């Protein structure tokens, strides 16, 4: 998960600038990235 999260954040353009401008939107997007990363890890562990 530690490797996937930064890649997803970069892919969806979730940057420190967004955190400074609109913190709630940044949190929402980071939570979405975390959920997606968790799904990837679960899929790898369960189905592969």
mmCIF entry with sequence, helices, sheets and N, C-alpha, C, O atoms, coordinates in Angstrom:
data_MODEL
# 
_entry.id   MODEL 
# 
_entity.id                         1 
_entity.type                       polymer 
_entity.pdbx_number_of_molecules   1 
# 
_entity_poly.entity_id                      1 
_entity_poly.type                           'polypeptide(L)' 
_entity_poly.nstd_linkage                   no 
_entity_poly.nstd_monomer                   no 
_entity_poly.pdbx_seq_one_letter_code       
;(UNK)(UNK)(UNK)(UNK)(UNK)(UNK)(UNK)(UNK)(UNK)(UNK)(UNK)(UNK)(UNK)(UNK)(UNK)(UNK)
(UNK)(UNK)(UNK)(UNK)(UNK)(UNK)(UNK)(UNK)(UNK)(UNK)(UNK)(UNK)(UNK)(UNK)(UNK)(UNK)
(UNK)(UNK)(UNK)(UNK)(UNK)(UNK)(UNK)(UNK)(UNK)(UNK)(UNK)(UNK)(UNK)(UNK)(UNK)(UNK)
;
_entity_poly.pdbx_seq_one_letter_code_can   XXXXXXXXXXXXXXXXXXXXXXXXXXXXXXXXXXXXXXXXXXXXXXXX 
_entity_poly.pdbx_strand_id                 A 
# 
loop_
_entity_poly_seq.entity_id 
_entity_poly_seq.num 
_entity_poly_seq.mon_id 
_entity_poly_seq.hetero 
1 1  UNK n 
1 2  UNK n 
1 3  UNK n 
1 4  UNK n 
1 5  UNK n 
1 6  UNK n 
1 7  UNK n 
1 8  UNK n 
1 9  UNK n 
1 10 UNK n 
1 11 UNK n 
1 12 UNK n 
1 13 UNK n 
1 14 UNK n 
1 15 UNK n 
1 16 UNK n 
1 17 UNK n 
1 18 UNK n 
1 19 UNK n 
1 20 UNK n 
1 21 UNK n 
1 22 UNK n 
1 23 UNK n 
1 24 UNK n 
1 25 UNK n 
1 26 UNK n 
1 27 UNK n 
1 28 UNK n 
1 29 UNK n 
1 30 UNK n 
1 31 UNK n 
1 32 UNK n 
1 33 UNK n 
1 34 UNK n 
1 35 UNK n 
1 36 UNK n 
1 37 UNK n 
1 38 UNK n 
1 39 UNK n 
1 40 UNK n 
1 41 UNK n 
1 42 UNK n 
1 43 UNK n 
1 44 UNK n 
1 45 UNK n 
1 46 UNK n 
1 47 UNK n 
1 48 UNK n 
# 
_struct_asym.id          A 
_struct_asym.entity_id   1 
# 
loop_
_struct_conf.conf_type_id 
_struct_conf.id 
_struct_conf.pdbx_PDB_helix_id 
_struct_conf.beg_label_comp_id 
_struct_conf.beg_label_asym_id 
_struct_conf.beg_label_seq_id 
_struct_conf.pdbx_beg_PDB_ins_code 
_struct_conf.end_label_comp_id 
_struct_conf.end_label_asym_id 
_struct_conf.end_label_seq_id 
_struct_conf.pdbx_end_PDB_ins_code 
_struct_conf.beg_auth_comp_id 
_struct_conf.beg_auth_asym_id 
_struct_conf.beg_auth_seq_id 
_struct_conf.end_auth_comp_id 
_struct_conf.end_auth_asym_id 
_struct_conf.end_auth_seq_id 
_struct_conf.pdbx_PDB_helix_class 
_struct_conf.details 
_struct_conf.pdbx_PDB_helix_length 
HELX_P HELX_P1 AA1 UNK A 2  ? UNK A 11 ? UNK A 2  UNK A 11 1 ? 10 
HELX_P HELX_P2 AA2 UNK A 16 ? UNK A 21 ? UNK A 16 UNK A 21 1 ? 6  
HELX_P HELX_P3 AA3 UNK A 23 ? UNK A 47 ? UNK A 23 UNK A 47 1 ? 25 
# 
_struct_conf_type.id          HELX_P 
_struct_conf_type.criteria    ? 
_struct_conf_type.reference   ? 
# 
loop_
_atom_site.group_PDB 
_atom_site.id 
_atom_site.type_symbol 
_atom_site.label_atom_id 
_atom_site.label_alt_id 
_atom_site.label_comp_id 
_atom_site.label_asym_id 
_atom_site.label_entity_id 
_atom_site.label_seq_id 
_atom_site.pdbx_PDB_ins_code 
_atom_site.Cartn_x 
_atom_site.Cartn_y 
_atom_site.Cartn_z 
_atom_site.occupancy 
_atom_site.B_iso_or_equiv 
_atom_site.pdbx_formal_charge 
_atom_site.auth_seq_id 
_atom_site.auth_comp_id 
_atom_site.auth_asym_id 
_atom_site.auth_atom_id 
_atom_site.pdbx_PDB_model_num 
ATOM 1   N N  . UNK A 1 1  ? 0.828   -1.197  0.000   1.00 0.00 ? 1  UNK A N  1 
ATOM 2   C CA . UNK A 1 1  ? 0.000   0.000   0.000   1.00 0.00 ? 1  UNK A CA 1 
ATOM 3   C C  . UNK A 1 1  ? 0.867   1.254   0.000   1.00 0.00 ? 1  UNK A C  1 
ATOM 4   O O  . UNK A 1 1  ? 0.515   2.268   -0.603  1.00 0.00 ? 1  UNK A O  1 
ATOM 5   N N  . UNK A 1 2  ? 2.012   1.170   0.688   1.00 0.00 ? 2  UNK A N  1 
ATOM 6   C CA . UNK A 1 2  ? 2.890   2.340   0.754   1.00 0.00 ? 2  UNK A CA 1 
ATOM 7   C C  . UNK A 1 2  ? 3.417   2.729   -0.616  1.00 0.00 ? 2  UNK A C  1 
ATOM 8   O O  . UNK A 1 2  ? 3.729   3.895   -0.858  1.00 0.00 ? 2  UNK A O  1 
ATOM 9   N N  . UNK A 1 3  ? 3.515   1.757   -1.512  1.00 0.00 ? 3  UNK A N  1 
ATOM 10  C CA . UNK A 1 3  ? 4.006   2.031   -2.861  1.00 0.00 ? 3  UNK A CA 1 
ATOM 11  C C  . UNK A 1 3  ? 2.897   2.508   -3.790  1.00 0.00 ? 3  UNK A C  1 
ATOM 12  O O  . UNK A 1 3  ? 3.137   3.306   -4.697  1.00 0.00 ? 3  UNK A O  1 
ATOM 13  N N  . UNK A 1 4  ? 1.699   2.023   -3.564  1.00 0.00 ? 4  UNK A N  1 
ATOM 14  C CA . UNK A 1 4  ? 0.580   2.326   -4.459  1.00 0.00 ? 4  UNK A CA 1 
ATOM 15  C C  . UNK A 1 4  ? 0.010   3.717   -4.198  1.00 0.00 ? 4  UNK A C  1 
ATOM 16  O O  . UNK A 1 4  ? -0.336  4.432   -5.139  1.00 0.00 ? 4  UNK A O  1 
ATOM 17  N N  . UNK A 1 5  ? -0.090  4.102   -2.934  1.00 0.00 ? 5  UNK A N  1 
ATOM 18  C CA . UNK A 1 5  ? -0.707  5.392   -2.586  1.00 0.00 ? 5  UNK A CA 1 
ATOM 19  C C  . UNK A 1 5  ? -0.051  6.592   -3.273  1.00 0.00 ? 5  UNK A C  1 
ATOM 20  O O  . UNK A 1 5  ? -0.765  7.404   -3.860  1.00 0.00 ? 5  UNK A O  1 
ATOM 21  N N  . UNK A 1 6  ? 1.267   6.738   -3.227  1.00 0.00 ? 6  UNK A N  1 
ATOM 22  C CA . UNK A 1 6  ? 1.875   7.900   -3.905  1.00 0.00 ? 6  UNK A CA 1 
ATOM 23  C C  . UNK A 1 6  ? 1.650   7.887   -5.417  1.00 0.00 ? 6  UNK A C  1 
ATOM 24  O O  . UNK A 1 6  ? 1.480   8.939   -6.033  1.00 0.00 ? 6  UNK A O  1 
ATOM 25  N N  . UNK A 1 7  ? 1.652   6.696   -6.008  1.00 0.00 ? 7  UNK A N  1 
ATOM 26  C CA . UNK A 1 7  ? 1.410   6.603   -7.446  1.00 0.00 ? 7  UNK A CA 1 
ATOM 27  C C  . UNK A 1 7  ? -0.003  7.048   -7.796  1.00 0.00 ? 7  UNK A C  1 
ATOM 28  O O  . UNK A 1 7  ? -0.205  7.775   -8.770  1.00 0.00 ? 7  UNK A O  1 
ATOM 29  N N  . UNK A 1 8  ? -0.980  6.617   -7.008  1.00 0.00 ? 8  UNK A N  1 
ATOM 30  C CA . UNK A 1 8  ? -2.363  7.019   -7.265  1.00 0.00 ? 8  UNK A CA 1 
ATOM 31  C C  . UNK A 1 8  ? -2.546  8.519   -7.051  1.00 0.00 ? 8  UNK A C  1 
ATOM 32  O O  . UNK A 1 8  ? -3.231  9.179   -7.832  1.00 0.00 ? 8  UNK A O  1 
ATOM 33  N N  . UNK A 1 9  ? -1.943  9.051   -6.010  1.00 0.00 ? 9  UNK A N  1 
ATOM 34  C CA . UNK A 1 9  ? -2.052  10.487  -5.748  1.00 0.00 ? 9  UNK A CA 1 
ATOM 35  C C  . UNK A 1 9  ? -1.464  11.282  -6.908  1.00 0.00 ? 9  UNK A C  1 
ATOM 36  O O  . UNK A 1 9  ? -2.024  12.299  -7.316  1.00 0.00 ? 9  UNK A O  1 
ATOM 37  N N  . UNK A 1 10 ? -0.344  10.821  -7.433  1.00 0.00 ? 10 UNK A N  1 
ATOM 38  C CA . UNK A 1 10 ? 0.278   11.506  -8.568  1.00 0.00 ? 10 UNK A CA 1 
ATOM 39  C C  . UNK A 1 10 ? -0.601  11.371  -9.815  1.00 0.00 ? 10 UNK A C  1 
ATOM 40  O O  . UNK A 1 10 ? -0.765  12.328  -10.572 1.00 0.00 ? 10 UNK A O  1 
ATOM 41  N N  . UNK A 1 11 ? -1.156  10.191  -10.022 1.00 0.00 ? 11 UNK A N  1 
ATOM 42  C CA . UNK A 1 11 ? -2.000  9.938   -11.190 1.00 0.00 ? 11 UNK A CA 1 
ATOM 43  C C  . UNK A 1 11 ? -3.230  10.842  -11.192 1.00 0.00 ? 11 UNK A C  1 
ATOM 44  O O  . UNK A 1 11 ? -3.625  11.351  -12.241 1.00 0.00 ? 11 UNK A O  1 
ATOM 45  N N  . UNK A 1 12 ? -3.832  11.042  -10.027 1.00 0.00 ? 12 UNK A N  1 
ATOM 46  C CA . UNK A 1 12 ? -5.038  11.862  -9.929  1.00 0.00 ? 12 UNK A CA 1 
ATOM 47  C C  . UNK A 1 12 ? -4.735  13.312  -9.568  1.00 0.00 ? 12 UNK A C  1 
ATOM 48  O O  . UNK A 1 12 ? -5.648  14.082  -9.271  1.00 0.00 ? 12 UNK A O  1 
ATOM 49  N N  . UNK A 1 13 ? -3.467  13.684  -9.593  1.00 0.00 ? 13 UNK A N  1 
ATOM 50  C CA . UNK A 1 13 ? -3.027  15.061  -9.367  1.00 0.00 ? 13 UNK A CA 1 
ATOM 51  C C  . UNK A 1 13 ? -3.468  15.597  -8.001  1.00 0.00 ? 13 UNK A C  1 
ATOM 52  O O  . UNK A 1 13 ? -3.955  16.721  -7.884  1.00 0.00 ? 13 UNK A O  1 
ATOM 53  N N  . UNK A 1 14 ? -3.286  14.769  -6.980  1.00 0.00 ? 14 UNK A N  1 
ATOM 54  C CA . UNK A 1 14 ? -3.567  15.181  -5.607  1.00 0.00 ? 14 UNK A CA 1 
ATOM 55  C C  . UNK A 1 14 ? -2.240  15.669  -5.027  1.00 0.00 ? 14 UNK A C  1 
ATOM 56  O O  . UNK A 1 14 ? -1.393  14.862  -4.645  1.00 0.00 ? 14 UNK A O  1 
ATOM 57  N N  . UNK A 1 15 ? -2.062  16.987  -4.963  1.00 0.00 ? 15 UNK A N  1 
ATOM 58  C CA . UNK A 1 15 ? -0.766  17.552  -4.589  1.00 0.00 ? 15 UNK A CA 1 
ATOM 59  C C  . UNK A 1 15 ? -0.892  18.414  -3.336  1.00 0.00 ? 15 UNK A C  1 
ATOM 60  O O  . UNK A 1 15 ? -1.987  18.692  -2.847  1.00 0.00 ? 15 UNK A O  1 
ATOM 61  N N  . UNK A 1 16 ? 0.259   18.819  -2.844  1.00 0.00 ? 16 UNK A N  1 
ATOM 62  C CA . UNK A 1 16 ? 0.300   19.693  -1.669  1.00 0.00 ? 16 UNK A CA 1 
ATOM 63  C C  . UNK A 1 16 ? -0.378  21.034  -1.941  1.00 0.00 ? 16 UNK A C  1 
ATOM 64  O O  . UNK A 1 16 ? -0.899  21.665  -1.021  1.00 0.00 ? 16 UNK A O  1 
ATOM 65  N N  . UNK A 1 17 ? -0.374  21.465  -3.184  1.00 0.00 ? 17 UNK A N  1 
ATOM 66  C CA . UNK A 1 17 ? -1.038  22.724  -3.529  1.00 0.00 ? 17 UNK A CA 1 
ATOM 67  C C  . UNK A 1 17 ? -2.536  22.618  -3.248  1.00 0.00 ? 17 UNK A C  1 
ATOM 68  O O  . UNK A 1 17 ? -3.138  23.546  -2.708  1.00 0.00 ? 17 UNK A O  1 
ATOM 69  N N  . UNK A 1 18 ? -3.135  21.485  -3.614  1.00 0.00 ? 18 UNK A N  1 
ATOM 70  C CA . UNK A 1 18 ? -4.555  21.277  -3.327  1.00 0.00 ? 18 UNK A CA 1 
ATOM 71  C C  . UNK A 1 18 ? -4.782  21.256  -1.819  1.00 0.00 ? 18 UNK A C  1 
ATOM 72  O O  . UNK A 1 18 ? -5.774  21.797  -1.332  1.00 0.00 ? 18 UNK A O  1 
ATOM 73  N N  . UNK A 1 19 ? -3.872  20.638  -1.086  1.00 0.00 ? 19 UNK A N  1 
ATOM 74  C CA . UNK A 1 19 ? -3.988  20.587  0.374   1.00 0.00 ? 19 UNK A CA 1 
ATOM 75  C C  . UNK A 1 19 ? -3.997  21.995  0.965   1.00 0.00 ? 19 UNK A C  1 
ATOM 76  O O  . UNK A 1 19 ? -4.735  22.271  1.911   1.00 0.00 ? 19 UNK A O  1 
ATOM 77  N N  . UNK A 1 20 ? -3.180  22.878  0.410   1.00 0.00 ? 20 UNK A N  1 
ATOM 78  C CA . UNK A 1 20 ? -3.106  24.250  0.907   1.00 0.00 ? 20 UNK A CA 1 
ATOM 79  C C  . UNK A 1 20 ? -4.345  25.053  0.530   1.00 0.00 ? 20 UNK A C  1 
ATOM 80  O O  . UNK A 1 20 ? -4.796  25.903  1.297   1.00 0.00 ? 20 UNK A O  1 
ATOM 81  N N  . UNK A 1 21 ? -4.893  24.783  -0.652  1.00 0.00 ? 21 UNK A N  1 
ATOM 82  C CA . UNK A 1 21 ? -6.028  25.568  -1.147  1.00 0.00 ? 21 UNK A CA 1 
ATOM 83  C C  . UNK A 1 21 ? -7.374  25.063  -0.634  1.00 0.00 ? 21 UNK A C  1 
ATOM 84  O O  . UNK A 1 21 ? -8.239  25.857  -0.267  1.00 0.00 ? 21 UNK A O  1 
ATOM 85  N N  . UNK A 1 22 ? -7.550  23.748  -0.610  1.00 0.00 ? 22 UNK A N  1 
ATOM 86  C CA . UNK A 1 22 ? -8.844  23.172  -0.258  1.00 0.00 ? 22 UNK A CA 1 
ATOM 87  C C  . UNK A 1 22 ? -8.601  21.862  0.486   1.00 0.00 ? 22 UNK A C  1 
ATOM 88  O O  . UNK A 1 22 ? -8.566  20.788  -0.114  1.00 0.00 ? 22 UNK A O  1 
ATOM 89  N N  . UNK A 1 23 ? -8.437  21.969  1.788   1.00 0.00 ? 23 UNK A N  1 
ATOM 90  C CA . UNK A 1 23 ? -8.041  20.818  2.585   1.00 0.00 ? 23 UNK A CA 1 
ATOM 91  C C  . UNK A 1 23 ? -9.087  19.704  2.578   1.00 0.00 ? 23 UNK A C  1 
ATOM 92  O O  . UNK A 1 23 ? -8.724  18.528  2.530   1.00 0.00 ? 23 UNK A O  1 
ATOM 93  N N  . UNK A 1 24 ? -10.353 20.041  2.623   1.00 0.00 ? 24 UNK A N  1 
ATOM 94  C CA . UNK A 1 24 ? -11.391 19.006  2.635   1.00 0.00 ? 24 UNK A CA 1 
ATOM 95  C C  . UNK A 1 24 ? -11.412 18.221  1.326   1.00 0.00 ? 24 UNK A C  1 
ATOM 96  O O  . UNK A 1 24 ? -11.606 17.006  1.342   1.00 0.00 ? 24 UNK A O  1 
ATOM 97  N N  . UNK A 1 25 ? -11.219 18.888  0.208   1.00 0.00 ? 25 UNK A N  1 
ATOM 98  C CA . UNK A 1 25 ? -11.165 18.203  -1.088  1.00 0.00 ? 25 UNK A CA 1 
ATOM 99  C C  . UNK A 1 25 ? -9.941  17.298  -1.154  1.00 0.00 ? 25 UNK A C  1 
ATOM 100 O O  . UNK A 1 25 ? -10.011 16.194  -1.694  1.00 0.00 ? 25 UNK A O  1 
ATOM 101 N N  . UNK A 1 26 ? -8.821  17.761  -0.608  1.00 0.00 ? 26 UNK A N  1 
ATOM 102 C CA . UNK A 1 26 ? -7.604  16.952  -0.579  1.00 0.00 ? 26 UNK A CA 1 
ATOM 103 C C  . UNK A 1 26 ? -7.833  15.681  0.240   1.00 0.00 ? 26 UNK A C  1 
ATOM 104 O O  . UNK A 1 26 ? -7.431  14.593  -0.173  1.00 0.00 ? 26 UNK A O  1 
ATOM 105 N N  . UNK A 1 27 ? -8.475  15.819  1.393   1.00 0.00 ? 27 UNK A N  1 
ATOM 106 C CA . UNK A 1 27 ? -8.766  14.660  2.243   1.00 0.00 ? 27 UNK A CA 1 
ATOM 107 C C  . UNK A 1 27 ? -9.683  13.690  1.507   1.00 0.00 ? 27 UNK A C  1 
ATOM 108 O O  . UNK A 1 27 ? -9.470  12.479  1.552   1.00 0.00 ? 27 UNK A O  1 
ATOM 109 N N  . UNK A 1 28 ? -10.700 14.214  0.829   1.00 0.00 ? 28 UNK A N  1 
ATOM 110 C CA . UNK A 1 28 ? -11.625 13.361  0.085   1.00 0.00 ? 28 UNK A CA 1 
ATOM 111 C C  . UNK A 1 28 ? -10.889 12.570  -0.991  1.00 0.00 ? 28 UNK A C  1 
ATOM 112 O O  . UNK A 1 28 ? -11.109 11.369  -1.148  1.00 0.00 ? 28 UNK A O  1 
ATOM 113 N N  . UNK A 1 29 ? -10.026 13.242  -1.722  1.00 0.00 ? 29 UNK A N  1 
ATOM 114 C CA . UNK A 1 29 ? -9.303  12.571  -2.799  1.00 0.00 ? 29 UNK A CA 1 
ATOM 115 C C  . UNK A 1 29 ? -8.278  11.573  -2.260  1.00 0.00 ? 29 UNK A C  1 
ATOM 116 O O  . UNK A 1 29 ? -8.086  10.506  -2.844  1.00 0.00 ? 29 UNK A O  1 
ATOM 117 N N  . UNK A 1 30 ? -7.627  11.909  -1.166  1.00 0.00 ? 30 UNK A N  1 
ATOM 118 C CA . UNK A 1 30 ? -6.670  10.968  -0.573  1.00 0.00 ? 30 UNK A CA 1 
ATOM 119 C C  . UNK A 1 30 ? -7.389  9.740   -0.021  1.00 0.00 ? 30 UNK A C  1 
ATOM 120 O O  . UNK A 1 30 ? -6.869  8.629   -0.117  1.00 0.00 ? 30 UNK A O  1 
ATOM 121 N N  . UNK A 1 31 ? -8.570  9.924   0.551   1.00 0.00 ? 31 UNK A N  1 
ATOM 122 C CA . UNK A 1 31 ? -9.348  8.780   1.024   1.00 0.00 ? 31 UNK A CA 1 
ATOM 123 C C  . UNK A 1 31 ? -9.761  7.892   -0.142  1.00 0.00 ? 31 UNK A C  1 
ATOM 124 O O  . UNK A 1 31 ? -9.764  6.667   -0.017  1.00 0.00 ? 31 UNK A O  1 
ATOM 125 N N  . UNK A 1 32 ? -10.108 8.494   -1.267  1.00 0.00 ? 32 UNK A N  1 
ATOM 126 C CA . UNK A 1 32 ? -10.452 7.717   -2.458  1.00 0.00 ? 32 UNK A CA 1 
ATOM 127 C C  . UNK A 1 32 ? -9.242  6.934   -2.955  1.00 0.00 ? 32 UNK A C  1 
ATOM 128 O O  . UNK A 1 32 ? -9.373  5.775   -3.347  1.00 0.00 ? 32 UNK A O  1 
ATOM 129 N N  . UNK A 1 33 ? -8.074  7.552   -2.941  1.00 0.00 ? 33 UNK A N  1 
ATOM 130 C CA . UNK A 1 33 ? -6.840  6.858   -3.342  1.00 0.00 ? 33 UNK A CA 1 
ATOM 131 C C  . UNK A 1 33 ? -6.547  5.698   -2.393  1.00 0.00 ? 33 UNK A C  1 
ATOM 132 O O  . UNK A 1 33 ? -6.146  4.619   -2.831  1.00 0.00 ? 33 UNK A O  1 
ATOM 133 N N  . UNK A 1 34 ? -6.745  5.919   -1.111  1.00 0.00 ? 34 UNK A N  1 
ATOM 134 C CA . UNK A 1 34 ? -6.496  4.868   -0.123  1.00 0.00 ? 34 UNK A CA 1 
ATOM 135 C C  . UNK A 1 34 ? -7.444  3.698   -0.334  1.00 0.00 ? 34 UNK A C  1 
ATOM 136 O O  . UNK A 1 34 ? -7.027  2.541   -0.277  1.00 0.00 ? 34 UNK A O  1 
ATOM 137 N N  . UNK A 1 35 ? -8.710  3.990   -0.577  1.00 0.00 ? 35 UNK A N  1 
ATOM 138 C CA . UNK A 1 35 ? -9.684  2.927   -0.812  1.00 0.00 ? 35 UNK A CA 1 
ATOM 139 C C  . UNK A 1 35 ? -9.330  2.137   -2.065  1.00 0.00 ? 35 UNK A C  1 
ATOM 140 O O  . UNK A 1 35 ? -9.439  0.910   -2.079  1.00 0.00 ? 35 UNK A O  1 
ATOM 141 N N  . UNK A 1 36 ? -8.915  2.824   -3.100  1.00 0.00 ? 36 UNK A N  1 
ATOM 142 C CA . UNK A 1 36 ? -8.536  2.144   -4.336  1.00 0.00 ? 36 UNK A CA 1 
ATOM 143 C C  . UNK A 1 36 ? -7.293  1.279   -4.112  1.00 0.00 ? 36 UNK A C  1 
ATOM 144 O O  . UNK A 1 36 ? -7.226  0.157   -4.615  1.00 0.00 ? 36 UNK A O  1 
ATOM 145 N N  . UNK A 1 37 ? -6.326  1.778   -3.375  1.00 0.00 ? 37 UNK A N  1 
ATOM 146 C CA . UNK A 1 37 ? -5.114  1.013   -3.081  1.00 0.00 ? 37 UNK A CA 1 
ATOM 147 C C  . UNK A 1 37 ? -5.450  -0.231  -2.263  1.00 0.00 ? 37 UNK A C  1 
ATOM 148 O O  . UNK A 1 37 ? -4.889  -1.301  -2.499  1.00 0.00 ? 37 UNK A O  1 
ATOM 149 N N  . UNK A 1 38 ? -6.360  -0.096  -1.308  1.00 0.00 ? 38 UNK A N  1 
ATOM 150 C CA . UNK A 1 38 ? -6.780  -1.247  -0.506  1.00 0.00 ? 38 UNK A CA 1 
ATOM 151 C C  . UNK A 1 38 ? -7.441  -2.304  -1.374  1.00 0.00 ? 38 UNK A C  1 
ATOM 152 O O  . UNK A 1 38 ? -7.217  -3.498  -1.174  1.00 0.00 ? 38 UNK A O  1 
ATOM 153 N N  . UNK A 1 39 ? -8.250  -1.882  -2.334  1.00 0.00 ? 39 UNK A N  1 
ATOM 154 C CA . UNK A 1 39 ? -8.897  -2.830  -3.240  1.00 0.00 ? 39 UNK A CA 1 
ATOM 155 C C  . UNK A 1 39 ? -7.873  -3.569  -4.092  1.00 0.00 ? 39 UNK A C  1 
ATOM 156 O O  . UNK A 1 39 ? -8.012  -4.768  -4.333  1.00 0.00 ? 39 UNK A O  1 
ATOM 157 N N  . UNK A 1 40 ? -6.850  -2.861  -4.544  1.00 0.00 ? 40 UNK A N  1 
ATOM 158 C CA . UNK A 1 40 ? -5.793  -3.500  -5.340  1.00 0.00 ? 40 UNK A CA 1 
ATOM 159 C C  . UNK A 1 40 ? -5.078  -4.554  -4.501  1.00 0.00 ? 40 UNK A C  1 
ATOM 160 O O  . UNK A 1 40 ? -4.848  -5.669  -4.968  1.00 0.00 ? 40 UNK A O  1 
ATOM 161 N N  . UNK A 1 41 ? -4.728  -4.205  -3.272  1.00 0.00 ? 41 UNK A N  1 
ATOM 162 C CA . UNK A 1 41 ? -4.021  -5.139  -2.395  1.00 0.00 ? 41 UNK A CA 1 
ATOM 163 C C  . UNK A 1 41 ? -4.898  -6.346  -2.088  1.00 0.00 ? 41 UNK A C  1 
ATOM 164 O O  . UNK A 1 41 ? -4.421  -7.480  -2.135  1.00 0.00 ? 41 UNK A O  1 
ATOM 165 N N  . UNK A 1 42 ? -6.155  -6.125  -1.777  1.00 0.00 ? 42 UNK A N  1 
ATOM 166 C CA . UNK A 1 42 ? -7.062  -7.243  -1.494  1.00 0.00 ? 42 UNK A CA 1 
ATOM 167 C C  . UNK A 1 42 ? -7.202  -8.151  -2.703  1.00 0.00 ? 42 UNK A C  1 
ATOM 168 O O  . UNK A 1 42 ? -7.181  -9.375  -2.566  1.00 0.00 ? 42 UNK A O  1 
ATOM 169 N N  . UNK A 1 43 ? -7.344  -7.571  -3.874  1.00 0.00 ? 43 UNK A N  1 
ATOM 170 C CA . UNK A 1 43 ? -7.478  -8.367  -5.093  1.00 0.00 ? 43 UNK A CA 1 
ATOM 171 C C  . UNK A 1 43 ? -6.225  -9.207  -5.322  1.00 0.00 ? 43 UNK A C  1 
ATOM 172 O O  . UNK A 1 43 ? -6.320  -10.369 -5.717  1.00 0.00 ? 43 UNK A O  1 
ATOM 173 N N  . UNK A 1 44 ? -5.060  -8.628  -5.077  1.00 0.00 ? 44 UNK A N  1 
ATOM 174 C CA . UNK A 1 44 ? -3.803  -9.368  -5.259  1.00 0.00 ? 44 UNK A CA 1 
ATOM 175 C C  . UNK A 1 44 ? -3.694  -10.512 -4.251  1.00 0.00 ? 44 UNK A C  1 
ATOM 176 O O  . UNK A 1 44 ? -3.257  -11.608 -4.602  1.00 0.00 ? 44 UNK A O  1 
ATOM 177 N N  . UNK A 1 45 ? -4.084  -10.264 -3.017  1.00 0.00 ? 45 UNK A N  1 
ATOM 178 C CA . UNK A 1 45 ? -3.952  -11.288 -1.983  1.00 0.00 ? 45 UNK A CA 1 
ATOM 179 C C  . UNK A 1 45 ? -4.992  -12.394 -2.118  1.00 0.00 ? 45 UNK A C  1 
ATOM 180 O O  . UNK A 1 45 ? -4.688  -13.563 -1.880  1.00 0.00 ? 45 UNK A O  1 
ATOM 181 N N  . UNK A 1 46 ? -6.194  -12.039 -2.491  1.00 0.00 ? 46 UNK A N  1 
ATOM 182 C CA . UNK A 1 46 ? -7.282  -13.010 -2.522  1.00 0.00 ? 46 UNK A CA 1 
ATOM 183 C C  . UNK A 1 46 ? -7.344  -13.764 -3.843  1.00 0.00 ? 46 UNK A C  1 
ATOM 184 O O  . UNK A 1 46 ? -7.505  -14.985 -3.854  1.00 0.00 ? 46 UNK A O  1 
ATOM 185 N N  . UNK A 1 47 ? -7.218  -13.053 -4.948  1.00 0.00 ? 47 UNK A N  1 
ATOM 186 C CA . UNK A 1 47 ? -7.491  -13.664 -6.241  1.00 0.00 ? 47 UNK A CA 1 
ATOM 187 C C  . UNK A 1 47 ? -6.250  -14.103 -6.999  1.00 0.00 ? 47 UNK A C  1 
ATOM 188 O O  . UNK A 1 47 ? -6.364  -14.812 -7.999  1.00 0.00 ? 47 UNK A O  1 
ATOM 189 N N  . UNK A 1 48 ? -5.075  -13.704 -6.553  1.00 0.00 ? 48 UNK A N  1 
ATOM 190 C CA . UNK A 1 48 ? -3.861  -14.121 -7.275  1.00 0.00 ? 48 UNK A CA 1 
ATOM 191 C C  . UNK A 1 48 ? -2.988  -15.010 -6.443  1.00 0.00 ? 48 UNK A C  1 
ATOM 192 O O  . UNK A 1 48 ? -1.932  -15.445 -6.903  1.00 0.00 ? 48 UNK A O  1 
# 
